Amino acid sequence: MPANIYSIGALTLTIGVSTVTLPVESWGFSAGIIESTHFHSGNMSPTAITVPGANPRVVASIPFQIAFQTFGLGMAQVTSFSAYLSRFEDYTRDTGATHSRIVLGAGANMAAQIVGWSVSVDGVLYAIVEFAALAADSDTAPLTLQSSVALPALSGSPVLHSLGPIVVNGAIIPGLSASGGQINGSLDVRRSDGDRYPRVAARYQIAPSAGLDHADPKAVLTALGVLGLSLDGAVVCEIYFREYNPTDGIIRAADSIRLGIANGRISYSGVDNRNGSVSSTAMTVQGIVADGDSNPFIVTTGVTAPTVP
C-alpha cells in the first residue's frame, strides 16, 4: 500500500463568540520539542537525552484584509482551532471525510497575533499570523492530530490587495517596488513548575516598523533629506495597498487599505547600484505614540488609494 499524500487545507478558529473559516496561502506546524543531550563524568558521548517539554506553534500566511478583520494588530485569544490537511485519493483531493487536522484540545487555547505582512509588484498582500498553543494542564499536549474528518467549507473568495503607493507629507513618492512590515512584538511563552507545555503568555512590548523598497533613490533623498524625516502629526506617512476588484480581478484604487503612521520617523538606507539593474534604496518607517499604549500603526480599509502622478 503506497503512502497517503496530503496538501493544504483551510483554518477554522473561534475568537470570542465568533467562529470563522480562514483561507490560507500556507500554514506550518512546529512541534517545538525541547531536548538536549546530557553528559557526565567526562564522558565523550552523551548518556541521556532529556525532553522537558515543548512549545508548539502554528504559523499561517493569510490574505491581509481578512487577517486584520479577524485578529487586528493586537493579541487575540483563540479558544478552538483546526488546521486541515487535505488527503488525495485517485490523484485528486478526496470529497469524503478522509482528511486530517491539527486540532486544539479541550480547555487549551492559543495566543494569536499578526507578526508581519508583505507584498511586491504584481503580488498579493499577505499577513503572517502566529498561533502559540497554551495547554489546559501541565502534561496534556494542547495540539493533537485527528483523522477521518471532512474539510470545512469556505464562504467565498477572500478580498485581495496588492502594492500601492506611499504618501509622505501629502505627496506621493513614485517608484515603490515592495512593501512590508513587522509588529516586532515578542511573545513571551512561559513554562514553570516542571510543566511539559506552556500555559501562560504575554506580549510586553511592540515596536512596529514598515520596510519599503524603492526604485528612485533621487526622489527618496529629495523627499526625506539626508537624515530622514520626522513624523509629527502634521507630517504623516501613508502606505497604500490597492484592491483587486472581486468581480473582474483588475487592480483598482477603490476599496484599498491604508496604513497610516502619524508619529515617528521615516529614513532610508542609502543607494544600491549594480550592473544590469536599476538603482534602488530601502526605506524604514518606525512609529511612536504619546500614550505609550496604543498602536502607532493605524489600518483603515475601504479607502481610495491616490493616483500616482
C-alpha positions as CSV (number, residue, x, y, z in Angstrom):
1,M,0.0,0.0,0.0
2,P,1.5,3.4,-1.0
3,A,1.8,6.3,1.4
4,N,-1.0,8.8,1.6
5,I,-0.3,12.3,0.3
6,Y,-1.8,15.5,1.7
7,S,-1.9,19.1,0.8
8,I,-3.0,22.3,2.4
9,G,-6.5,22.9,3.8
10,A,-8.2,25.9,5.5
11,L,-8.1,27.0,9.1
12,T,-11.1,27.2,11.4
13,L,-11.0,29.0,14.7
14,T,-13.1,30.7,17.4
15,I,-12.3,34.1,18.9
16,G,-14.9,35.2,21.5
17,V,-18.3,34.1,20.2
18,S,-17.3,34.1,16.5
19,T,-16.2,31.1,14.6
20,V,-14.6,31.7,11.2
21,T,-13.0,29.6,8.4
22,L,-9.9,31.4,7.0
23,P,-8.3,30.9,3.6
24,V,-4.6,30.4,3.8
25,E,-1.7,30.6,1.3
26,S,0.4,28.4,3.6
27,W,0.5,27.1,7.2
28,G,3.0,25.2,9.1
29,F,3.0,23.4,12.5
30,S,6.1,23.5,14.7
31,A,6.2,20.9,17.4
32,G,8.7,23.0,19.3
33,I,10.2,20.0,21.1
34,I,12.8,20.9,23.7
35,E,15.5,18.3,24.0
36,S,19.2,18.2,24.9
37,T,21.9,15.7,25.3
38,H,23.3,15.0,28.8
39,F,27.0,14.3,29.5
40,H,28.6,13.5,32.8
41,S,31.8,12.4,34.4
42,G,34.0,13.4,31.4
43,N,32.2,11.0,29.0
44,M,33.0,11.6,25.4
45,S,29.4,10.7,24.3
46,P,26.1,11.6,25.8
47,T,24.4,9.1,28.1
48,A,20.9,10.5,28.1
49,I,18.6,12.8,26.2
50,T,16.4,15.0,28.3
51,V,13.0,16.2,27.0
52,P,11.5,18.7,29.4
53,G,8.6,19.7,27.2
54,A,7.6,21.6,24.1
55,N,6.4,25.0,22.8
56,P,4.1,24.1,19.9
57,R,3.1,26.8,17.4
58,V,1.3,27.3,14.1
59,V,2.3,30.0,11.6
60,A,0.0,30.8,8.7
61,S,0.1,33.2,5.7
62,I,-3.4,34.7,5.2
63,P,-4.8,37.4,2.9
64,F,-4.2,40.6,4.8
65,Q,-7.7,42.1,5.0
66,I,-9.4,39.0,6.4
67,A,-6.5,38.5,8.8
68,F,-6.8,42.1,10.0
69,Q,-10.5,41.8,10.4
70,T,-10.1,38.7,12.4
71,F,-7.1,39.5,14.6
72,G,-6.5,43.3,14.4
73,L,-2.9,44.3,15.3
74,G,-3.2,43.3,18.9
75,M,-3.4,39.9,20.6
76,A,-6.3,37.6,20.2
77,Q,-7.3,34.6,22.3
78,V,-8.3,31.6,20.2
79,T,-10.4,29.0,22.0
80,S,-10.9,26.5,19.2
81,F,-8.6,25.8,16.3
82,S,-8.2,23.4,13.4
83,A,-5.6,23.4,10.6
84,Y,-6.6,20.9,7.9
85,L,-4.5,18.5,5.8
86,S,-6.4,17.6,2.7
87,R,-5.9,14.0,1.5
88,F,-5.6,12.9,-2.1
89,E,-7.5,9.9,-3.5
90,D,-7.1,8.7,-7.1
91,Y,-5.0,11.8,-7.9
92,T,-7.4,14.4,-6.7
93,R,-8.5,15.8,-3.4
94,D,-11.0,13.5,-1.8
95,T,-14.5,14.6,-1.2
96,G,-15.2,12.4,1.8
97,A,-14.4,12.5,5.5
98,T,-10.9,11.1,5.0
99,H,-8.9,14.2,5.8
100,S,-6.8,15.1,8.9
101,R,-6.3,18.2,11.0
102,I,-4.1,19.6,13.7
103,V,-6.7,20.5,16.4
104,L,-6.7,22.4,19.7
105,G,-7.6,20.2,22.6
106,A,-10.3,20.7,25.2
107,G,-9.6,23.5,27.6
108,A,-6.5,24.6,25.7
109,N,-6.2,28.0,23.9
110,M,-3.9,30.0,21.6
111,A,-2.4,33.4,21.7
112,A,-2.6,34.7,18.1
113,Q,-1.1,37.8,16.5
114,I,-0.2,39.2,13.1
115,V,3.6,39.4,13.2
116,G,4.2,40.8,9.7
117,W,3.0,41.4,6.2
118,S,4.5,41.8,2.7
119,V,3.7,42.4,-1.0
120,S,5.7,43.2,-4.1
121,V,4.9,44.3,-7.6
122,D,2.2,42.0,-9.2
123,G,1.8,40.1,-5.9
124,V,-0.8,39.6,-3.2
125,L,-0.6,41.2,0.2
126,Y,-0.4,38.5,2.9
127,A,-0.2,38.7,6.7
128,I,1.8,36.3,8.7
129,V,-0.1,35.1,11.7
130,E,1.5,33.2,14.6
131,F,-0.5,31.0,17.0
132,A,1.2,30.0,20.2
133,A,-0.6,27.0,21.8
134,L,-1.2,27.0,25.5
135,A,-2.1,23.8,27.3
136,A,-5.1,23.2,29.7
137,D,-2.9,21.3,32.1
138,S,0.8,20.7,32.7
139,D,1.1,17.3,30.9
140,T,-1.5,17.3,28.1
141,A,-0.4,18.4,24.7
142,P,-2.5,21.4,23.5
143,L,-2.4,20.3,19.8
144,T,-3.2,16.9,18.6
145,L,-3.8,15.1,15.3
146,Q,-7.3,13.9,14.3
147,S,-8.1,11.7,11.3
148,S,-11.2,10.9,9.2
149,V,-12.6,14.4,9.2
150,A,-14.3,16.4,6.4
151,L,-12.9,19.6,5.1
152,P,-14.6,22.9,6.2
153,A,-16.5,24.9,3.6
154,L,-15.3,28.4,2.7
155,S,-18.0,31.1,2.2
156,G,-16.2,32.6,-0.8
157,S,-13.0,34.0,-2.2
158,P,-11.2,36.4,0.1
159,V,-10.7,40.1,-0.8
160,L,-7.2,40.5,-2.2
161,H,-4.9,43.5,-2.3
162,S,-1.6,44.3,-4.0
163,L,1.1,47.0,-3.9
164,G,0.0,50.7,-3.7
165,P,1.9,54.0,-3.4
166,I,3.5,55.7,-0.4
167,V,2.5,59.2,0.6
168,V,4.7,61.4,2.7
169,N,3.7,64.8,3.8
170,G,0.8,64.7,1.3
171,A,3.0,63.9,-1.7
172,I,3.4,60.5,-3.4
173,I,7.0,59.3,-3.9
174,P,6.6,57.3,-7.2
175,G,8.7,54.2,-7.6
176,L,7.7,51.8,-4.8
177,S,8.6,48.2,-5.7
178,A,7.9,46.3,-2.5
179,S,6.2,46.9,0.9
180,G,6.1,45.0,4.1
181,G,6.2,45.4,7.9
182,Q,6.6,43.8,11.3
183,I,4.8,44.3,14.6
184,N,8.0,43.3,16.4
185,G,6.0,42.1,19.4
186,S,7.9,39.3,21.0
187,L,5.5,36.9,22.7
188,D,6.9,35.5,26.0
189,V,5.5,32.0,26.4
190,R,6.1,30.7,29.9
191,R,6.6,27.2,31.3
192,S,7.2,26.7,35.0
193,D,6.9,24.1,37.8
194,G,8.1,21.3,35.6
195,D,5.2,21.8,33.1
196,R,5.7,20.0,29.8
197,Y,3.7,22.6,27.9
198,P,3.3,26.4,28.4
199,R,0.1,27.6,30.0
200,V,0.6,31.4,30.0
201,A,2.0,34.0,27.7
202,A,2.5,37.8,27.5
203,R,3.4,40.3,24.8
204,Y,5.1,43.1,26.8
205,Q,6.0,45.5,24.1
206,I,5.7,46.2,20.4
207,A,7.9,48.2,18.0
208,P,6.1,48.3,14.7
209,S,8.1,49.1,11.6
210,A,7.5,49.1,7.9
211,G,10.1,48.3,5.2
212,L,9.8,49.7,1.7
213,D,11.9,49.0,-1.4
214,H,12.1,51.9,-3.9
215,A,13.5,52.2,-7.4
216,D,14.0,56.0,-7.4
217,P,16.7,56.9,-4.9
218,K,16.9,60.5,-6.0
219,A,13.2,61.1,-5.3
220,V,13.5,59.4,-1.9
221,L,16.6,61.5,-0.9
222,T,14.8,64.7,-2.1
223,A,11.7,63.9,-0.1
224,L,13.4,62.7,3.1
225,G,16.6,64.7,3.3
226,V,20.0,63.4,4.4
227,L,18.9,62.3,7.9
228,G,15.4,61.1,7.1
229,L,12.2,62.8,8.2
230,S,10.4,63.1,11.5
231,L,6.7,62.3,11.5
232,D,4.9,64.6,14.0
233,G,1.2,64.5,13.2
234,A,1.4,67.3,10.6
235,V,3.9,65.3,8.5
236,V,2.3,61.9,8.1
237,C,3.3,58.7,6.3
238,E,0.6,56.7,4.5
239,I,1.2,53.4,2.9
240,Y,-1.5,52.1,0.5
241,F,-2.4,48.7,-0.8
242,R,-4.7,48.7,-3.9
243,E,-7.5,46.2,-4.2
244,Y,-8.0,43.5,-6.8
245,N,-11.6,44.0,-8.0
246,P,-13.5,40.9,-6.8
247,T,-15.6,41.0,-9.9
248,D,-13.0,41.1,-12.7
249,G,-9.7,40.7,-10.9
250,I,-8.4,44.1,-12.2
251,I,-6.4,46.2,-9.7
252,R,-8.1,49.4,-8.7
253,A,-7.9,52.4,-6.4
254,A,-11.3,51.9,-4.7
255,D,-11.6,49.7,-1.5
256,S,-7.9,49.9,-0.8
257,I,-6.1,49.6,2.5
258,R,-4.2,52.4,4.1
259,L,-1.6,52.0,6.8
260,G,-1.1,55.3,8.5
261,I,1.8,56.4,10.8
262,A,1.3,59.9,12.3
263,N,4.3,60.0,14.6
264,G,7.8,58.5,14.3
265,R,10.4,58.6,11.7
266,I,11.0,57.6,8.1
267,S,14.5,57.1,6.9
268,Y,16.4,55.4,4.0
269,S,19.3,53.0,3.8
270,G,21.3,54.7,1.0
271,V,21.7,53.9,-2.6
272,D,22.4,50.5,-4.1
273,N,23.8,50.3,-7.7
274,R,24.6,47.1,-9.6
275,N,25.4,46.1,-13.2
276,G,22.3,45.0,-15.1
277,S,19.7,46.5,-12.7
278,V,18.2,49.9,-11.8
279,S,19.4,51.9,-8.8
280,S,17.4,51.3,-5.6
281,T,17.1,52.2,-2.0
282,A,15.2,50.9,1.0
283,M,13.1,52.9,3.5
284,T,12.2,52.2,7.1
285,V,9.2,53.7,8.9
286,Q,9.0,53.5,12.7
287,G,6.1,54.6,14.7
288,I,5.7,56.1,18.2
289,V,2.7,57.1,20.4
290,A,2.4,59.7,23.1
291,D,0.4,57.5,25.5
292,G,2.8,54.5,25.2
293,D,-0.1,52.1,24.9
294,S,-2.0,52.4,21.6
295,N,-0.6,51.0,18.3
296,P,1.3,53.7,16.3
297,F,0.2,51.9,13.0
298,I,-3.4,52.6,12.1
299,V,-5.0,50.3,9.4
300,T,-8.1,51.6,7.5
301,T,-9.9,49.5,5.0
302,G,-12.3,50.7,2.2
303,V,-10.3,53.8,1.3
304,T,-9.5,55.1,-2.2
305,A,-5.8,55.0,-3.0
306,P,-4.3,58.2,-4.5
307,T,-3.4,58.3,-8.2
308,V,0.3,58.2,-8.9
309,P,1.4,61.2,-11.0
